[in-house]
């Protein structure tokens, strides 16, 4: 499953994001890509939601990857979460990563 988000992933949108992810994970997908390439802003609440999603996917043994534009990638790398979130530069890289 690939989800492309637009706008902001912050304290105001975090609850809606987590509810959506929780409901989606109940459908038991095989793998999960969150495409943040169209996100304008990512704050600590958004990062926390991504970390929680990654942990849930690992617990359920689902593949997981995040795609980020340069701004999002910089934020994720700054807090040293790139490897944990399996950060990729493009959707194609993320899909290839999950295929292996």
C-alpha positions in Angstrom: 0.0 0.0 0.0 1.3 3.5 -0.9 -0.1 6.6 0.8 0.8 10.0 -0.5 0.3 12.8 2.0 0.0 16.5 1.2 0.3 19.6 3.4 1.7 19.2 6.9 2.3 16.4 9.3 2.3 18.1 12.6 0.6 18.3 16.0 -2.7 19.4 14.3 -2.8 16.5 11.8 -1.1 13.8 13.9 -4.3 12.4 15.4 -6.0 12.1 12.1 -2.9 10.4 10.6 -2.6 7.9 13.5 -6.3 7.0 13.2 -6.0 6.5 9.5 -2.9 4.4 9.9 -4.4 2.3 12.7 -7.5 1.5 10.6 -5.4 0.7 7.6 -3.1 -1.7 9.5 -6.2 -3.6 10.5 -6.6 -4.5 6.8 -3.3 -6.4 7.1 -1.3 -5.1 4.1 1.9 -6.8 3.1 3.9 -3.6 3.0 3.5 0.0 3.7 5.0 3.1 2.0 4.3 6.6 3.3 5.1 9.1 0.6 5.9 12.5 2.1 7.3 14.0 -1.0 4.4 16.5 -1.1 4.6 17.5 2.6 5.4 21.1 3.3 6.2 20.8 7.0 7.0 18.0 9.4 7.4 18.6 13.2 8.2 16.4 16.2 4.6 15.2 16.5 4.7 14.1 12.9 8.0 12.3 13.5 6.6 10.6 16.5 3.6 9.4 14.5 6.0 8.0 11.8 8.1 6.2 14.5 5.0 4.7 16.0 3.9 3.5 12.6 7.3 2.0 11.9 7.1 0.1 15.3 3.6 -1.2 14.5 4.7 -2.4 11.1 7.7 -4.2 12.6 5.5 -5.8 15.2 3.1 -7.0 12.5 6.1 -8.0 10.3 5.1 -5.7 7.5 7.5 -4.0 5.2 7.7 -0.2 5.8 9.4 2.7 4.1 9.1 6.5 4.0 9.7 8.6 0.9 10.6 12.2 1.6 11.4 15.4 -0.3 14.6 17.3 0.6 13.0 19.2 3.4 11.4 16.1 5.0 14.6 14.1 4.5 16.7 16.7 6.1 14.4 16.7 9.2 14.4 13.0 9.5 18.2 12.7 9.0 18.7 15.5 11.6 17.2 13.4 14.3 18.9 10.2 13.0 15.8 8.3 12.0 16.6 7.7 8.4 17.6 4.1 8.8 14.8 3.4 11.3 12.2 4.7 9.0 13.8 3.2 5.9 13.9 6.7 4.3 14.1 6.7 0.5 14.4 9.5 -2.0 11.8 8.2 -4.5 8.8 6.0 -4.5 10.6 3.7 -6.9 13.4 3.2 -4.4 11.0 2.5 -1.6 9.1 -0.1 -3.7 12.3 -1.7 -4.7 13.5 -1.8 -1.1 10.3 -3.5 0.0 10.4 -6.0 -2.9 13.7 -7.4 -1.6 
